[in-house]
Amino acid sequence: MPSTRDIRRRIKSVKNTAQITKAMQMVAASKMRRAQQAALDGRPYAELMNKVLAEVSAGAGEFSHPLIQEGSGEKRALIVISSDKGLCGGLNSNLLREAGKAPKDSTVFISAGRKASQFLARTKRDLAAEFSYKDAPEFSEARAISKMAQDMFLKGEVSGVDVLFTNFISTLVQKPEIKTFLPIGKIKGIEAGVEGKSSEKELEAGSAEFLFEPNPQDVFSNLLPHYLNFQMYQYLLESKASEHSARMVAMKSATDNAQQLIKDLTLEFNKLRQSMITNELLEITSAAMALG
């Protein structure tokens, strides 16, 4: 049976842990708001880009582009976007579980984030490149990842490229998803938001007529790389918003559990102290009766 000193030490230790998790919760909440806003702000531009691309592709007629055609490689590339740090609940484990389902022999991996790199190295998978991105992702970081994927595809090293990332649905819901990055198929718009929607819709060209200079084919050729770069940038924003949301929820849960544990230990301490006082009173009473 633990002594009152042992219980006091445990209470002090749990209180210190609760202070740390509370501080981490506040930091994650601050970062979460900025990351969520960045992800939500990028969605209208991504939607507009999709609509513009749909209009241009309709005006280009039967025009073909290497980024639209199926690749000639024997393997597919998978870009895995994870976080650099842990303490964010099951976010990374759910994501890496999906990455583990990809066949080893026919998949080339590209990692973005330290957790993905460690997992791919530990499971001895074919890791072609490792990338890192900041707490506030920059467009240049997304462009570097996108450019490597496009180069591998255009050189015929892979037949296609997929992206595995955690899509931000709401503060409490983050879902790992795989999107086809290359070849570019039917242009789709992503509907997702804090209300919990997450779906795709086909985008068709409108009835209005547009004039393109110098011609739709050249506009389409120059627009495709930027379209892919921004898609990758949006994936990074979604992943970062998911990471900070999951960490805030995990730290709040840890703080609540610590507070409950402190209550339980305090109750146990009081019961033990009351038992000791009762035993001492019984000993005093028994001694008085024996002397009397």
Phi, psi and chi 1 to 4 in degrees:
 res  aa     phi    psi   chi1   chi2   chi3   chi4
   1 MET       -  129.6 -174.9  175.6 -178.7      -
   2 PRO   -68.9  149.3   25.0  -34.1      -      -
   3 SER   -85.5  169.2   64.1      -      -      -
   4 THR   -63.7  -32.4   54.1      -      -      -
   5 ARG   -64.9  -43.0  179.1  179.4  -62.4  177.6
   6 ASP   -61.8  -41.4  -65.8  -26.3      -      -
   7 ILE   -67.6  -40.2  -63.8  177.6      -      -
   8 ARG   -61.2  -39.8  -82.9 -160.8  -59.5  -93.4
   9 ARG   -64.0  -40.9  -73.7  175.5  178.9  171.7
  10 ARG   -65.0  -41.1  -72.3 -169.2   62.6 -168.8
  11 ILE   -61.9  -43.8  -68.8  175.0      -      -
  12 LYS   -63.3  -41.5 -176.6  178.5  179.8 -179.4
  13 SER   -64.3  -43.6  175.8      -      -      -
  14 VAL   -67.0  -36.3  174.8      -      -      -
  15 LYS   -62.9  -40.9  -77.7 -176.6  177.4  178.8
  16 ASN   -63.3  -41.9  -67.9  -23.6      -      -
  17 THR   -63.4  -40.3  -57.3      -      -      -
  18 ALA   -64.0  -36.6      -      -      -      -
  19 GLN   -64.5  -39.8  -70.1  177.4  -10.8      -
  20 ILE   -66.4  -48.5  -65.2  172.7      -      -
  21 THR   -65.4  -33.0   56.1      -      -      -
  22 LYS   -66.5  -41.9 -179.2   66.0  174.6  178.5
  23 ALA   -64.6  -42.2      -      -      -      -
  24 MET   -65.3  -34.5  -65.5  179.4   67.8      -
  25 GLN   -64.0  -42.8  174.4 -170.6  -19.5      -
  26 MET   -66.6  -40.9  -60.1  -58.5  -67.4      -
  27 VAL   -64.4  -44.6  171.8      -      -      -
  28 ALA   -63.9  -36.8      -      -      -      -
  29 ALA   -65.0  -40.0      -      -      -      -
  30 SER   -64.5  -46.5  175.6      -      -      -
  31 LYS   -67.4  -34.1  -68.7 -177.7  177.0 -179.1
  32 MET   -62.2  -43.2  177.9 -166.8   70.6      -
  33 ARG   -62.5  -41.9  -75.4 -170.6  -73.0  -90.2
  34 ARG   -68.0  -42.4  -68.6 -163.9  -63.6  -92.7
  35 ALA   -67.3  -40.7      -      -      -      -
  36 GLN   -62.9  -43.0  -73.4 -177.6   -1.4      -
  37 GLN   -64.7  -38.7 -166.6   59.5   45.6      -
  38 ALA   -63.7  -42.4      -      -      -      -
  39 ALA   -65.6  -42.2      -      -      -      -
  40 LEU   -69.9  -35.0  -64.3  176.5      -      -
  41 ASP   -68.3  -28.7  -71.6  -14.9      -      -
  42 GLY   -78.1  -19.5      -      -      -      -
  43 ARG   -67.2  -42.1  -72.6  172.1 -179.3  169.7
  44 PRO   -61.0  -38.3  -24.2   34.2      -      -
  45 TYR   -67.3  -40.6 -177.7   83.4      -      -
  46 ALA   -62.8  -38.7      -      -      -      -
  47 GLU   -66.5  -42.5 -174.2   71.3   14.8      -
  48 LEU   -65.6  -39.8 -179.9   60.0      -      -
  49 MET   -60.9  -41.5  174.6   68.0   71.8      -
  50 ASN   -62.4  -41.7  -67.9  -19.9      -      -
  51 LYS   -66.3  -42.3  -70.2 -179.2  178.9  179.1
  52 VAL   -61.9  -43.6  170.4      -      -      -
  53 LEU   -64.6  -36.4 -157.6   61.7      -      -
  54 ALA   -64.5  -39.8      -      -      -      -
  55 GLU   -66.1  -44.3  -66.6  -74.2   -6.8      -
  56 VAL   -66.5  -42.2  177.3      -      -      -
  57 SER   -64.7  -33.2   61.6      -      -      -
  58 ALA   -69.3  -36.0      -      -      -      -
  59 GLY   -77.9  -17.5      -      -      -      -
  60 ALA   -79.3   -9.5      -      -      -      -
  61 GLY    67.9 -130.1      -      -      -      -
  62 GLU   -88.0   15.6  -61.7  -61.3  -36.0      -
  63 PHE   -60.3  138.0  172.1   74.8      -      -
  64 SER  -119.3  155.2 -177.8      -      -      -
  65 HIS  -142.4  144.8 -167.7  -84.8      -      -
  66 PRO   -57.0  -30.6  -25.0   33.2      -      -
  67 LEU   -75.3  -11.1  -67.0  175.5      -      -
  68 ILE   -96.4  -29.5  -60.5  177.7      -      -
  69 GLN   -79.2  153.5  -59.7  171.5   -9.2      -
  70 GLU   -64.9  137.8 -169.7   69.9   25.6      -
  71 GLY   -73.1  166.6      -      -      -      -
  72 SER  -102.5   -2.3   58.2      -      -      -
  73 GLY   -70.6  162.0      -      -      -      -
  74 GLU   -86.9  -19.9  -62.8  179.7   -4.2      -
  75 LYS  -114.6  163.9  -63.4 -176.8  177.5 -178.3
  76 ARG  -109.6  149.6  -73.3 -170.9   70.2   85.8
  77 ALA  -100.7  142.1      -      -      -      -
  78 LEU  -126.1  118.4  178.2   63.2      -      -
  79 ILE   -91.8  117.9  -57.7  173.2      -      -
  80 VAL  -105.1  117.8 -175.8      -      -      -
  81 ILE  -105.9  113.1  -56.7  175.1      -      -
  82 SER  -125.3 -172.8   71.4      -      -      -
  83 SER   -95.4  167.5   66.8      -      -      -
  84 ASP   -87.7  -27.6  -72.6  -26.2      -      -
  85 LYS  -120.1  163.8  -57.5  175.1 -176.5  177.5
  86 GLY   -96.5 -145.3      -      -      -      -
  87 LEU    57.2   38.1  -61.9  177.2      -      -
  88 CYS  -130.7   41.3   47.2      -      -      -
  89 GLY    65.9 -140.4      -      -      -      -
  90 GLY   -93.0   18.6      -      -      -      -
  91 LEU   -59.0  -55.4 -177.6   82.5      -      -
  92 ASN   -72.1  -37.9  -74.5  -46.9      -      -
  93 SER   -63.8  -39.7   58.6      -      -      -
  94 ASN   -65.7  -40.4  -66.2  -25.9      -      -
  95 LEU   -66.8  -46.3  179.7   78.6      -      -
  96 LEU   -72.6  -24.2  -62.2  178.0      -      -
  97 ARG   -64.6  -38.9 -171.7 -178.4  -59.8  113.8
  98 GLU   -67.8  -38.7  -66.6  -63.5  -37.2      -
  99 ALA   -64.5  -34.3      -      -      -      -
 100 GLY   -67.8  -17.3      -      -      -      -
 101 LYS   -78.1  -16.5  -64.8  178.2 -179.1  178.4
 102 ALA   -70.5  133.5      -      -      -      -
 103 PRO   -62.8  133.5   21.0  -31.1      -      -
 104 LYS   -64.6  -43.8  -83.4 -172.7  177.3 -176.4
 105 ASP   -70.3  -27.7  -61.2  -25.3      -      -
 106 SER  -115.4   18.3   59.1      -      -      -
 107 THR  -131.3  133.4  -53.4      -      -      -
 108 VAL  -106.8  130.6  178.1      -      -      -
 109 PHE  -105.0  144.2  -67.9   88.1      -      -
 110 ILE  -127.4  126.4  -60.7  172.6      -      -
 111 SER  -106.0  144.8   67.5      -      -      -
 112 ALA  -131.6  105.1      -      -      -      -
 113 GLY   117.7  142.1      -      -      -      -
 114 ARG   -66.6  -37.1 -169.5  175.3  -62.7  117.3
 115 LYS   -63.3  -39.5  -70.1  -65.2 -178.6 -179.6
 116 ALA   -67.0  -42.1      -      -      -      -
 117 SER   -61.3  -44.3  -57.9      -      -      -
 118 GLN   -64.4  -40.5  -66.8  172.4  -11.1      -
 119 PHE   -65.9  -45.7  169.8   78.2      -      -
 120 LEU   -66.5  -36.8  -64.0  172.7      -      -
 121 ALA   -70.2  -38.9      -      -      -      -
 122 ARG   -67.6  -35.8 -173.4  171.9   62.2 -108.8
 123 THR   -90.8    6.7   54.2      -      -      -
 124 LYS    56.3   51.1  -58.5 -175.2 -174.9  -53.3
 125 ARG   -99.0  163.4  -63.9  176.7 -176.2  -90.1
 126 ASP   -75.0   96.5 -174.2    3.8      -      -
 127 LEU   -98.3  110.7 -177.9   58.2      -      -
 128 ALA   -80.4  -34.3      -      -      -      -
 129 ALA  -161.9  153.8      -      -      -      -
 130 GLU  -120.1  133.6  -59.6  178.3   22.1      -
 131 PHE  -125.5  155.0  -69.5   91.3      -      -
 132 SER  -126.0  156.0   61.2      -      -      -
 133 TYR  -143.6  152.0   59.3  101.6      -      -
 134 LYS   -76.3  172.6  -61.9  178.8 -178.8  178.0
 135 ASP   -61.6  -33.4 -135.4   24.7      -      -
 136 ALA  -110.9   95.6      -      -      -      -
 137 PRO   -54.9  140.6  -23.8   33.5      -      -
 138 GLU  -106.4  152.4  -63.5 -179.8   -4.9      -
 139 PHE   -63.1  -33.8 -172.4   76.4      -      -
 140 SER   -63.0  -34.5   58.8      -      -      -
 141 GLU   -67.4  -42.2  -63.1  168.1  -28.1      -
 142 ALA   -66.0  -38.1      -      -      -      -
 143 ARG   -64.0  -37.0 -174.5  170.8   54.8 -139.8
 144 ALA   -64.4  -43.0      -      -      -      -
 145 ILE   -65.6  -45.2  -57.8  172.7      -      -
 146 SER   -63.1  -41.1  174.4      -      -      -
 147 LYS   -63.8  -41.2 -174.2  176.3 -174.6  -52.9
 148 MET   -64.5  -41.0  179.8  172.7 -177.4      -
 149 ALA   -63.0  -42.2      -      -      -      -
 150 GLN   -65.4  -40.3  -66.3  177.9   50.1      -
 151 ASP   -63.8  -44.1  -70.9  -17.5      -      -
 152 MET   -61.7  -37.7  -67.8  177.2   65.2      -
 153 PHE   -71.5  -45.5 -179.5   76.9      -      -
 154 LEU   -69.4  -29.3  -66.5  175.4      -      -
 155 LYS   -79.1   -5.6  -69.3  177.8 -178.2  177.3
 156 GLY    81.0   15.9      -      -      -      -
 157 GLU   -74.6  -29.5  -61.5  176.6    8.1      -
 158 VAL  -134.6  154.0  -65.8      -      -      -
 159 SER   -87.0  -15.4   60.7      -      -      -
 160 GLY  -172.9  166.1      -      -      -      -
 161 VAL  -132.0  130.6 -179.2      -      -      -
 162 ASP  -116.3  156.9  -59.4  -43.8      -      -
 163 VAL  -122.8  126.0 -180.0      -      -      -
 164 LEU  -108.0  117.5  173.0   59.9      -      -
 165 PHE  -144.8  171.4   71.5  106.6      -      -
 166 THR  -100.7  113.3  -54.7      -      -      -
 167 ASN   -81.3  131.5 -166.1   19.5      -      -
 168 PHE   -82.7  114.2  171.6   71.4      -      -
 169 ILE   -99.6  -51.7  -52.6  -60.0      -      -
 170 SER  -156.6  179.5   68.5      -      -      -
 171 THR   -60.7  -32.2  -57.5      -      -      -
 172 LEU   -98.3  -11.0  -61.6  177.1      -      -
 173 VAL  -127.3  120.2 -178.8      -      -      -
 174 GLN  -133.0  129.8  -58.1   86.9   35.7      -
 175 LYS  -123.7  123.0 -178.2 -178.2  177.5 -176.6
 176 PRO   -68.7  131.6   22.4  -29.9      -      -
 177 GLU  -137.1  150.9  -65.4 -175.6    3.0      -
 178 ILE  -113.3  123.8  -63.6 -179.8      -      -
 179 LYS  -117.6  142.2  -59.0  -69.7 -174.6 -177.7
 180 THR   -76.8  121.6  -60.0      -      -      -
 181 PHE   -94.9  -46.7 -169.7   64.3      -      -
 182 LEU  -140.0  143.3  -71.1  169.7      -      -
 183 PRO   -71.0  157.9   28.9  -35.2      -      -
 184 ILE   -75.5  120.5  -59.8  174.5      -      -
 185 GLY   -98.1 -134.9      -      -      -      -
 186 LYS   -67.0  130.1 -172.6   70.6  174.4  179.6
 187 ILE   -67.6  125.4  -54.5  -59.3      -      -
 188 LYS  -123.8  148.5  -65.3 -179.7  179.0 -179.3
 189 GLY  -104.0  139.8      -      -      -      -
 190 ILE   -98.0  125.8  -59.4  175.1      -      -
 191 GLU  -107.0  114.4  -71.0 -174.6  -13.3      -
 192 ALA  -154.1  145.1      -      -      -      -
 193 GLY  -165.4 -177.5      -      -      -      -
 194 VAL   -68.7  -14.5  -67.9      -      -      -
 195 GLU   -81.0   -6.0  -61.2  -59.2  -34.2      -
 196 GLY   102.5    3.6      -      -      -      -
 197 LYS   -76.9  141.2  -66.4 -168.6  -59.6  179.7
 198 SER  -154.1   99.2  178.0      -      -      -
 199 SER  -152.4  174.3   61.0      -      -      -
 200 GLU  -127.0  150.5  -71.5 -174.1  -14.9      -
 201 LYS  -137.0  144.2   60.9  179.4 -178.7  179.6
 202 GLU   -72.9  136.3  -61.0  -72.7  -13.0      -
 203 LEU  -106.1  123.2  -67.2  176.9      -      -
 204 GLU  -109.6  155.6  -58.7  -69.0  -12.4      -
 205 ALA   -67.8  145.8      -      -      -      -
 206 GLY   -77.8 -178.2      -      -      -      -
 207 SER   -83.1  -15.9   56.9      -      -      -
 208 ALA   -71.5  149.6      -      -      -      -
 209 GLU   -99.9  140.1  -67.2 -174.7    1.8      -
 210 PHE  -124.6  147.9  -66.3   87.9      -      -
 211 LEU  -106.6  129.6  -64.0  177.3      -      -
 212 PHE  -114.8  135.8  -61.4   99.6      -      -
 213 GLU  -117.5  132.6  -68.6  -69.1  -18.5      -
 214 PRO   -75.4  -32.9   26.6  -33.7      -      -
 215 ASN  -163.0  161.4   54.0   67.1      -      -
 216 PRO   -58.4  -33.8  -24.5   34.3      -      -
 217 GLN   -63.9  -45.8  -69.0   79.1   10.0      -
 218 ASP   -67.3  -40.6  -70.0  -17.2      -      -
 219 VAL   -61.8  -42.9  173.6      -      -      -
 220 PHE   -63.2  -42.7 -164.6   45.7      -      -
 221 SER   -63.7  -38.4  -62.4      -      -      -
 222 ASN   -81.3  -24.0  -72.8  -80.7      -      -
 223 LEU   -80.7  -31.4 -167.4   60.0      -      -
 224 LEU   -58.7  -49.2  -79.9  179.1      -      -
 225 PRO   -59.5  -40.8  -24.0   34.8      -      -
 226 HIS   -66.1  -38.1  179.8   68.4      -      -
 227 TYR   -59.3  -45.4  166.1   79.0      -      -
 228 LEU   -66.7  -40.3  -68.1  171.7      -      -
 229 ASN   -61.0  -42.9  -66.2  -19.2      -      -
 230 PHE   -73.0  -33.2 -169.8   82.6      -      -
 231 GLN   -59.2  -44.0  -75.3  -72.3   89.3      -
 232 MET   -64.0  -40.0 -175.8   61.0   64.2      -
 233 TYR   -61.7  -40.7  179.6   58.4      -      -
 234 GLN   -66.8  -36.3 -172.3   64.5   30.8      -
 235 TYR   -61.9  -40.3  -67.4  147.8      -      -
 236 LEU   -65.3  -41.1  -65.5 -177.9      -      -
 237 LEU   -64.4  -42.5  -67.8  177.5      -      -
 238 GLU   -63.2  -41.9  -61.3  -74.2  -18.2      -
 239 SER   -64.6  -41.9  -62.1      -      -      -
 240 LYS   -69.2  -38.6 -169.4   56.9   69.4  172.4
 241 ALA   -63.7  -39.2      -      -      -      -
 242 SER   -65.4  -41.3  -61.1      -      -      -
 243 GLU   -61.3  -51.2  175.1 -170.1  -12.1      -
 244 HIS   -67.9  -34.0  -70.0  -49.8      -      -
 245 SER   -65.6  -45.7  -60.8      -      -      -
 246 ALA   -65.1  -38.3      -      -      -      -
 247 ARG   -67.6  -40.2 -177.9  170.5  -68.2  114.5
 248 MET   -62.1  -44.1 -167.6  -83.9  -68.5      -
 249 VAL   -65.8  -41.0  172.2      -      -      -
 250 ALA   -65.3  -41.8      -      -      -      -
 251 MET   -70.3  -33.9  -69.8  -59.6  100.1      -
 252 LYS   -65.5  -42.1 -176.1  179.4 -174.6  -53.5
 253 SER   -63.4  -40.8  177.6      -      -      -
 254 ALA   -65.2  -39.8      -      -      -      -
 255 THR   -65.5  -42.6  -57.1      -      -      -
 256 ASP   -63.2  -41.4  -66.7  -17.7      -      -
 257 ASN   -65.1  -38.2  -69.0  -22.5      -      -
 258 ALA   -65.2  -41.4      -      -      -      -
 259 GLN   -63.5  -39.8  -64.7  -67.4  -14.9      -
 260 GLN   -67.0  -39.0 -176.2   59.8   46.7      -
 261 LEU   -64.7  -37.8 -175.8   56.2      -      -
 262 ILE   -62.4  -41.9  -69.9  172.2      -      -
 263 LYS   -61.8  -43.9  -69.3 -179.5 -179.1  179.1
 264 ASP   -65.2  -42.3  -64.9  -19.8      -      -
 265 LEU   -67.6  -37.3  -71.1  172.2      -      -
 266 THR   -64.1  -40.8  -57.5      -      -      -
 267 LEU   -63.9  -43.1 -179.9   60.0      -      -
 268 GLU   -63.3  -40.2 -175.9 -179.8   -9.0      -
 269 PHE   -62.9  -44.1  173.9   79.7      -      -
 270 ASN   -65.0  -39.8  -68.7  -25.1      -      -
 271 LYS   -63.9  -42.8  -73.7 -178.2  177.8  179.3
 272 LEU   -65.7  -41.1 -178.2   58.2      -      -
 273 ARG   -66.7  -39.8 -173.3  175.3   60.7  175.9
 274 GLN   -64.0  -38.4 -174.9   64.8   41.4      -
 275 SER   -64.6  -39.7  176.0      -      -      -
 276 MET   -66.1  -40.9  -66.8  173.2   60.8      -
 277 ILE   -64.3  -41.4  -66.1  172.7      -      -
 278 THR   -63.0  -42.1  -57.1      -      -      -
 279 ASN   -63.9  -40.5  -70.8  -24.5      -      -
 280 GLU   -64.5  -40.6  -69.8  177.5   -0.7      -
 281 LEU   -64.1  -39.7  -71.0  174.6      -      -
 282 LEU   -64.2  -39.8  -72.9  174.2      -      -
 283 GLU   -65.4  -40.9  -69.7  175.8    0.9      -
 284 ILE   -64.6  -42.6  -66.5  171.1      -      -
 285 THR   -65.5  -42.2  -56.6      -      -      -
 286 SER   -64.1  -40.2  -60.8      -      -      -
 287 ALA   -66.6  -39.8      -      -      -      -
 288 ALA   -65.0  -41.2      -      -      -      -
 289 MET   -65.7  -37.1  -68.6  176.6   62.2      -
 290 ALA   -68.7  -35.1      -      -      -      -
 291 LEU   -76.2  -29.0  -68.7  174.9      -      -
 292 GLY   -81.8      -      -      -      -      -
